[in-house]
Amino acid sequence: MEIRDPVHGSIPILDAEIAIIEHPFFQRLRNIKQLGFSEYVFPGATHTRYLHSIGVMNVCNMVFNYLFKDQTSADIKRLKETLRLGCLLHDIGHAPLSHSTETVMPMVSELKLPKRFLDLKTDRQASHEDYTIKSITDSSFTESFKDARKEFGIDPNAIAELVIGETSNPDYFTVKGINYFPLLHQLVSSEMDCDRMDYLLRDSYFCGVSYGKFDLDWIIDNLKICIEDSSAYLGISERAISTFDDFLLSRFHMFMMVYFHYRAVCLEQMLFRYFDTSHGEYRIPADIEAYLDHDDPYLYKALKSSKNIWAKRVVMNNIPKKIMETFGTVHLAQMQELESYFKKENIDYIKCSSTGRLSKYYSANSPQQKYPMKVLRESALSKDFSTVKNIQEATDLFQKYSESHAVNRIHCDFDDLSPAAKKKVQQIIQA
């Protein structure tokens, strides 16, 4: 079986994977758009989590084939298939409109996750990752791994562990004394994972923009396996650091120019208003089998049948006018003054704040990730003289972009304001 993809071309699917892809749990992703409300700005952005997930699996396959030249052993084949399925299923738990509906998910205790994945000390609101774990390890979907288990010895729990970045069974990922779990998890979720390698190219393609384009082939050709303390980590050749910098900046520019577009962000805030004012009219169920029904059309049906004003405005793509926008710290004083005026006069408004950071792993205020990416400097004379260091020691981009780049906007129904209020708003903005 193969799938034709406009980004990567022909993508082969193994026989053992067909039952997984054809299962209703994975097919649900056909009806969940990758970029949520962004299609109201970029009409071509109707691509789905379904195709993106298959694309991520294809990228990881290319990466694995480059990193592991010898794939004859059963252990390496098991690791490869576990990685393929981890990349394929990393988004299986996403709710309608992707991240936008996580605010109406239940408490994680209601999901009844298997004990090995549950923190018994605290309870919190569930996330899409919790639904991913539940789907893979404890649902009707779990039966779909039967063929992969038989052919490759796949453990669904190991797939879930790759997604969340914690394993209770490192022996599963250990071959000839080397623990490959850090490397494989980095390919699923890290600074330069297969997820990002796919969605930057895919989102750029479907949005019709060039911000997210980067040299995928060159990056893959320069990836390395770096062994430290009997554990394998993802590394990159020093000669490809400039390409890695370009990759980081491509993602940053996509956030600033596409993902943070004012219309899509405001529509999301209006959806939150609907959730807050509709008395629980729409909720994500804790029952994982009932979750199958919850895709984008299901949510839009609820919005269309609702009498809530915010539901109606979301459906009609009727956002309040953007009347002020600030970048970074410039003009924040005027924005604060405008907010104070609106509160004093009891004028309704929506404030949208979007924060873009080059890296969530290596920023000044965030701890270094558990599995750091490495940079390999190889000697022209002998590999015995190669040196390895962490990525933040090889590029100054993390330092240059350590601070968040915030975009703040205020929306209101300006045309409905009184003449005096309109004049005051204009005075504040133009000050």
C-alpha angles and dihedrals in degrees: 000000000000136000124215110226124188090217105042103018119223113013116193119219120204120233090241089058098052095084089051095050094043094049115109091241092063095034088059087073089069086074098047115084117224095225103032111206094006091097087074087066102029106034092196092060095095094114116130142228086247096066093036091055092052089048091053090052089051093051092049089050091056091047094048092048090053096046097043110048094173112056099159098109122088090230093058091045089053091051092048094051092045089054093046091053093043089056093042093052102035089107099037091111098053116130127220113306087013110254097005097084101044089100090072096050118118127248112288091241089066091061091064095217119193109275094247089064098040128093101216093189098066139028124210142159113292121249133203088265090061090053088048091055092046093048094050100040108027116025141073085277090068090073090064090073091069095103094043090049091051096046102036106016091247119181112204089210089061090053091053090047091055089055096050097037100236128100131188091189110053090163088073089062097039121103123177091346096310120115107217096181095101092052095046093047090050089056089053098041127005145091091300106020130155090253092063093040088060104037096049092055093038097047091047091051096049096039091050094234134120101215096101100046119119139155102275096173093052092049093050091047089056101045116118140191108234117195119207124165091348092305126111120227133185112259139174131212115257090236090065097053092105089055090049089052089051089051091053093047092047090058092045092051092048090056094048097043105029116012092044096046107146097235096052092044093049092049089054091052089050089052088054088052089054091051091049097048104036097073095240095313089152123033135163109243123236090216104096093207092052087050087072090078094055110096133125096282090050092054094044090051089056091048093048093050094047124100091206111122093224092052089052092049093049091052091048092045086234106155124175113257117275103239102168137022131181132189119208113328097327114119094001089132091060091047091052090048090050092051091049091052093050092049092047092050093040092239114160117235141160122230117201119194121185122181123199122192126179091226134009089194103054105028120129093252098042128077118246111266119263093246107041121204114243136218118215121208109194124200117236088222103047140353087227088075096053119126131208130207137164117273097246089062092058102050132041094207092095090058095044092050098032093120121073119254105222127197115196124187136178122208129188139154090266096173090060094056123104117259090253092052092048090052093049092049091051091049092053094046095046095045 
